[in-house]
Amino acid sequence: MDHKENFYKYQAQTTPHPLGLVVDHASGSYIYDHLGTAHLDFVAGVSACSVGHAHPEVVRAVQQQAASYMHVMVYGEYVQTPAVELCRRLAELMPEPLDTTYLVNSGTEAIEAALKLARAWTKRQKILYGKRAYHGNTMGAMSVMDYPERTDPFGPLIPHTRPIAFNDYSALDQIDPETAAVILETIQGGAGFIVPDPDYLKTLKSKCDAVGALLILDEIQPGFGRTGRLFGFEHFGVVPDIVVMGKGMGGGMPIGALTASKAMMETFATKPKLGHITTFGGHPVIAAAALATLKIISGDGFFSAVLEKEQLLRRELQHPKIKEVRGKGLMLAIILENPNQANELVLRSAKRGLILFWLLYEDKAVRITPPLTISNQEIGQGCQIIREVLDSLDA
Ligand SMILES: Cc1ncc(COP(=O)(O)O)c(C=O)c1O
């Protein structure tokens, strides 16, 4: 039996029809299958492979750290240089008062920790979240998701959470003195790469400040350079109380983190102590990969190159069937005329060696989130396939 058959037989599936690409190896912007065919990656592991596949500096950092020491103790007890350096560097790069970082294992876990922190810090329970948000798949994260079709089978979820429409100023009246926090994706991903109106987050933050509620921004997808800044919120003149990150942070390794002020973060150490603990959070090999990734993306000219590639993509993605290209930086979504076109574009492009993917809720959308290191030539090649496939599709 080959690996593909074993995949369907022994490995639990998340949909009835996984794409089933058999991966041999991956490098730069390409994934190579078992037959040696190169697949140009316009998805980057759903925004996670920020610096491309097997970036040599990330590989070197991982190898060196693995040979030096791996897991030695639960996070928070010992001083482990990669984790310390990562947190220190983040503090240097983030605006005040965001100076203390808690490292965990995934984006979802970081969301859980952020929700817990907001409740413990404010001693309030009510949490507002964006309609059609996606923050992960655990009980807490699903409680701020608003997708009954996907969440009802697992209910009841956590109480005192309520959705507000994203970008709707009139909904901000729901932020009241009982509100612990508002949690939003800085750019809504699954909903269709919806960018906030220029003043929306600023207005929302003032409203939070007025009643003592916290603003939690989920930067798991837009963060770590994907929008052409280290964090997406930097485009909108706002500083959240808690920033949650993950995905591209690890350069292909699993990590999540939340950053807040030192005073707020001390809640986890004292009120109660051991308020959020995790065996592998701050893992030295993963932290070394994240530190190497951060060095690459915060290097000279990296963010401006991301913004130039966005402009190139926008020029190349002009076609009568493309109604809109939404998003920011290299977090873009093509909006087509109907869901069938989106579906066919993903499937037919796959046959031509271009990896595309769907969005969670917006079925007319196709995700374009390539590695941030993709070259102009690779962008040109991929977009040509997209245009040719769209030419071949019925209306
Ligand atoms: C905005 C956002 N939040 C949270 C998550 C969950 O992160 P993870 O899958 O690492 O747990 C994701 C993952 O897709 C995401 O895009």
The ligand as a Gaussian input file, in Angstrom:
#p B3LYP/6-31G(d) Opt

LIG

0 1
 C       -6.900000      34.670000      12.298000
 C       -6.612000      33.323000      12.868000
 N       -6.716000      33.128000      14.183000
 C       -6.435000      31.935000      14.748000
 C       -6.043000      30.858000      13.985000
 C       -5.731000      29.551000      14.639000
 O       -4.350000      29.315000      14.614000
 P       -3.786000      27.819000      14.724000
 O       -4.351000      27.053000      13.572000
 O       -2.301000      27.971000      14.717000
 O       -4.236000      27.281000      16.017000
 C       -5.931000      31.018000      12.609000
 C       -5.571000      29.871000      11.761000
 O       -5.946000      29.768000      10.623000
 C       -6.222000      32.274000      12.033000
 O       -6.124000      32.475000      10.711000

